[in-house]
């Protein structure tokens, strides 16, 4: 009986948030090694289906870096990165797109199995993600910088309570396809939809003042404080682009942003539907 009462209390705690976020758009970015772990992926997708059935409007943007690197290794192609960006020639671009399509279909199939209606969208189709060639200290090849999001297809899916699953490709001049960063794609999509939240799922707890000290976890901070932590070198390496994506999303009108450890069971739901959350929240 007590266990049942506890479960009911959890639902009651979630009620104000369910009411507050009803019909609100939440953009979720999911990628990296945690996308390839079946057990974690199943839990994350269950959480997204729950959000959908609770009346929220989730959009999922997925990456696929480890899958792409593994595929390149299997065909004997060398992977080169410059400032965290994959150098992408024509043959690499084809391979990138193939792997992203496989992942997109896998996610759609698993969401459908969980009872949700989902649709896969490529950023390069219907001018969903317009890009220009990204400038860097070396030629990155077919790597794009996002200049515009045409969200008509996204809005159509959301209006019908369909979960849109977006693969991070873009289209540029002369209809060239480009590989784009999934964090950047999620940020720009969240801005274009005037999303309530942008949630970046990762494989670390969140932002730490000292990565070696679990007690140094930061649960909430402003965008100004986040920028200061980058300048001070406290936020570093792979966390920098995620935090910058959160800051730019907030500047673009997104209400709140979150960095959440996908390895924590029901982490997405705990972050959205509880008073304390479990990740790092970055606000204006």
C-alpha positions in Angstrom: 0.0 0.0 0.0 2.8 2.5 1.0 4.5 1.8 -2.3 1.4 2.6 -4.2 0.9 5.8 -2.3 4.4 6.9 -3.1 3.8 6.3 -6.8 0.6 8.4 -6.6 2.5 11.2 -4.8 5.1 11.2 -7.6 2.3 11.7 -10.1 0.8 14.5 -8.1 4.2 16.2 -7.9 4.4 16.0 -11.7 0.9 17.5 -12.2 1.8 21.2 -12.2 4.6 20.6 -14.7 2.3 18.5 -16.9 -0.2 21.4 -16.9 2.5 24.0 -17.4 4.1 22.2 -20.4 1.0 20.9 -22.1 1.3 21.5 -25.8 4.7 23.1 -25.3 7.6 22.1 -27.6 10.7 20.4 -26.1 13.7 19.8 -28.3 15.9 16.9 -27.2 19.3 16.1 -28.6 20.5 12.5 -28.2 23.7 11.2 -29.7 27.2 9.9 -28.9 28.0 6.6 -27.4 24.8 6.6 -25.3 22.8 6.3 -28.5 24.4 3.0 -29.3 23.7 1.4 -25.9 20.4 -0.4 -26.3 19.3 -0.4 -22.7 19.9 3.3 -22.3 18.2 4.1 -25.6 15.1 2.1 -24.7 14.7 4.1 -21.5 15.3 7.4 -23.2 12.8 6.6 -25.9 10.2 5.4 -23.3 10.6 8.8 -21.6 10.1 10.7 -24.9 6.9 8.6 -25.6 5.7 9.4 -22.1 6.2 13.1 -22.7 4.3 12.7 -26.0 1.3 11.0 -24.3 1.3 13.6 -21.5 0.6 16.3 -24.1 4.0 17.7 -24.5 5.5 18.0 -28.0 8.9 16.5 -28.2 11.3 16.8 -31.2 14.3 14.5 -31.2 17.5 15.5 -32.9 20.0 12.6 -33.0 23.7 12.4 -33.8 25.7 9.3 -34.7 29.4 10.1 -34.4 30.6 6.8 -32.9 28.6 4.8 -35.4 30.1 6.8 -38.3 33.6 6.4 -36.9 33.2 2.6 -36.5 31.9 2.4 -40.1 34.8 4.4 -41.4 37.2 2.1 -39.5 35.5 -1.0 -41.0 36.0 0.2 -44.6 39.6 1.4 -43.9 39.0 5.1 -44.0 40.8 7.4 -41.6 38.8 9.8 -39.4 40.3 13.3 -39.1 38.9 15.9 -36.7 39.7 19.6 -36.5 38.4 21.4 -33.4 35.9 18.6 -32.8 34.6 18.7 -36.4 34.9 15.7 -38.7 36.6 16.4 -42.0 34.1 15.2 -44.6 35.0 14.6 -48.2 32.5 13.3 -50.8 32.9 9.6 -50.0 32.8 10.3 -46.2 29.6 12.4 -46.6 27.9 9.4 -48.3 29.0 7.1 -45.4 27.8 9.7 -42.8 24.4 9.9 -44.4 24.1 6.1 -44.6 24.8 5.7 -40.9 22.5 8.6 -39.9 19.7 7.0 -42.0 20.2 3.7 -40.3 20.0 5.3 -36.8 17.0 7.4 -37.8 15.1 4.3 -38.9 16.1 2.4 -35.8 14.8 5.2 -33.5 11.5 5.5 -35.5 11.0 1.7 -35.4 11.6 1.7 -31.6 9.3 4.7 -31.0 6.6 3.0 -33.0 7.0 -0.2 -31.0 6.4 1.8 -27.9 3.1 3.0 -29.2 4.0 6.5 -30.4 3.6 7.8 -33.9 7.0 9.1 -35.2 8.3 10.5 -38.5 12.0 10.6 -39.6 13.2 13.9 -41.2 16.5 14.6 -42.9 17.7 18.2 -42.5 18.6 18.3 -46.1 15.1 17.5 -47.3 12.5 20.3 -48.0 15.1 22.9 -47.0 14.6 21.9 -43.3 18.2 22.9 -42.5 19.8 25.4 -44.8 23.6 25.7 -44.5 26.7 27.3 -45.9 30.2 25.8 -46.0 31.8 26.1 -42.6 35.0 28.1 -42.5 37.9 26.8 -40.4 41.6 26.9 -40.3 41.7 24.0 -42.7 39.2 22.9 -45.4 36.6 20.7 -43.6 35.0 19.6 -46.9 31.2 19.1 -46.7 30.7 20.4 -43.2 28.0 23.0 -42.9 27.2 26.0 -40.7 23.4 26.4 -40.2 22.0 29.7 -41.5 18.3 28.9 -41.5 15.7 26.4 -40.3 12.5 25.9 -42.4 10.3 24.3 -39.7 7.1 23.7 -41.8 7.5 19.9 -41.7 8.3 20.0 -38.0 5.2 22.1 -37.2 3.0 19.8 -39.2 4.2 16.8 -37.2 3.8 18.6 -33.9 0.3 19.7 -34.7 -0.6 16.1 -35.2 1.2 15.0 -32.0 3.7 13.1 -34.1 7.3 12.8 -32.7 9.7 14.3 -35.3 13.1 12.6 -35.4 15.7 14.8 -37.2 19.0 13.6 -38.6 21.6 16.4 -38.7 22.2 17.0 -42.4 21.8 20.3 -44.3 21.6 21.6 -47.8 23.6 24.5 -49.1 24.4 26.3 -52.4 23.9 24.4 -55.6 21.9 21.8 -53.5 25.0 20.4 -52.0 24.4 18.2 -48.9 26.4 19.0 -45.7 27.2 17.3 -42.5 26.1 19.5 -39.5 26.8 19.3 -35.8 23.8 17.8 -34.0 24.1 20.1 -31.0 23.9 23.1 -33.3 21.0 21.6 -35.2 19.1 21.0 -32.0 19.8 24.6 -30.9 18.7 26.2 -34.2 15.6 24.0 -34.4 14.6 24.9 -30.8 15.0 28.6 -31.6 12.9 28.3 -34.8 10.1 26.5 -32.9 10.2 29.0 -29.9 10.7 25.9 -27.8 9.9 25.8 -24.1 13.1 23.7 -23.4 16.2 22.4 -25.1 17.5 19.3 -23.5 21.0 17.9 -24.4 21.4 14.3 -23.3 25.0 13.3 -22.6 27.0 10.7 -20.7 28.2 12.9 -17.8 26.3 14.2 -14.8 26.3 17.8 -16.0 28.5 20.8 -15.4 31.1 20.3 -12.6 33.4 22.9 -11.1 35.9 20.0 -10.6 35.4 16.9 -12.8 37.3 14.9 -10.1 34.9 16.0 -7.3 31.3 14.7 -7.5 30.2 17.2 -4.9 31.2 20.1 -7.2 28.1 19.5 -9.5 26.3 22.7 -10.5 22.5 22.2 -10.7 21.6 25.6 -12.1 23.3 28.7 -13.5 22.7 31.6 -15.7 24.0 32.0 -19.2 26.3 34.8 -18.0 27.7 32.5 -15.3 28.2 29.7 -17.9 30.1 32.1 -20.2 32.4 33.0 -17.2 33.0 29.3 -16.4 34.1 28.7 -20.1 36.5 31.7 -19.9 37.9 30.4 -16.6 38.6 27.0 -18.1 36.2 25.2 -15.7 33.9 24.2 -18.6 36.2 22.5 -21.1 36.5 20.0 -24.0 33.3 18.4 -25.2 31.1 20.3 -22.7 32.0 23.6 -24.3 29.9 23.2 -27.6 27.0 21.9 -25.5 27.0 24.9 -23.2 27.4 27.3 -26.1 24.4 25.7 -27.8 22.4 26.2 -24.6 23.5 29.9 -24.4 22.7 30.6 -28.1 19.3 28.9 -27.6 18.5 31.1 -24.7 19.5 34.2 -26.6 17.2 33.0 -29.4 14.2 32.8 -27.2 14.2 29.3 -25.8 12.9 29.5 -22.2 15.2 27.0 -20.5 18.0 24.7 -21.4 19.2 21.5 -19.7 22.2 19.2 -19.8 21.1 15.7 -18.5 22.9 12.4 -18.0 21.0 9.9 -20.1 22.6 7.0 -18.1 20.4 8.0 -15.1 17.2 6.0 -15.4 14.2 8.3 -16.1 16.6 11.2 -16.1 14.7 13.1 -18.7 11.4 12.8 -16.8 13.1 13.7 -13.5 14.5 16.8 -15.0 11.2 18.0 -16.5 8.6 16.8 -13.9 10.3 17.3 -10.5 11.1 20.3 -8.4 14.9 19.6 -8.1 15.7 17.9 -11.4 18.9 15.9 -11.8 20.9 17.7 -14.5 22.4 21.2 -15.0 19.8 23.8 -15.9 21.0 26.9 -17.7 18.6 29.9 -17.7 18.6 33.5 -18.9 
